[in-house]
């Protein structure tokens, strides 16, 4: 879901997501970060596309996802 105007987009590559429940958990967690305007999780692509109104440190994004028990393999 995209709200407002996104200035930055990051693709977060994630291992360990296997179902829509996993995707919903990741989407909810990333959406709660300050500056995020929208998140779309692609289970098949093993990634989350994060739309940002302002830049967020990759370490913050990574720790948010990994706190859920998933592994971040890269952020572009």
DAWO-V621771 format. One record per backbone hydrogen bond with DSSP energy under -0.5 kcal/mol. CO is the residue of the C=O (numbers start at 1). NH is the residue of the N-H. If there is no record, write none. Layout:
co->(CO | CO)
nh->(NH | NH)
//
This chain:
co->(1 | 1 | 4 | 8 | 10 | 10 | 11 | 11 | 12 | 13 | 13 | 15 | 19 | 20 | 21 | 22 | 23 | 24 | 25 | 26 | 27 | 28 | 30 | 33 | 35 | 35 | 37 | 38 | 40 | 41 | 42 | 42 | 43 | 46 | 47 | 48 | 48 | 49 | 49 | 50 | 51 | 51 | 52 | 52 | 57 | 57 | 58 | 59 | 60 | 61 | 62 | 63 | 65 | 65 | 66 | 71 | 71 | 74)
nh->(3 | 39 | 6 | 52 | 12 | 50 | 13 | 76 | 48 | 73 | 74 | 71 | 23 | 24 | 25 | 26 | 27 | 28 | 29 | 30 | 31 | 32 | 33 | 36 | 53 | 54 | 3 | 51 | 49 | 43 | 46 | 47 | 46 | 14 | 42 | 12 | 50 | 40 | 51 | 10 | 37 | 38 | 7 | 8 | 60 | 61 | 62 | 63 | 64 | 65 | 66 | 67 | 68 | 70 | 69 | 15 | 73 | 13)
//
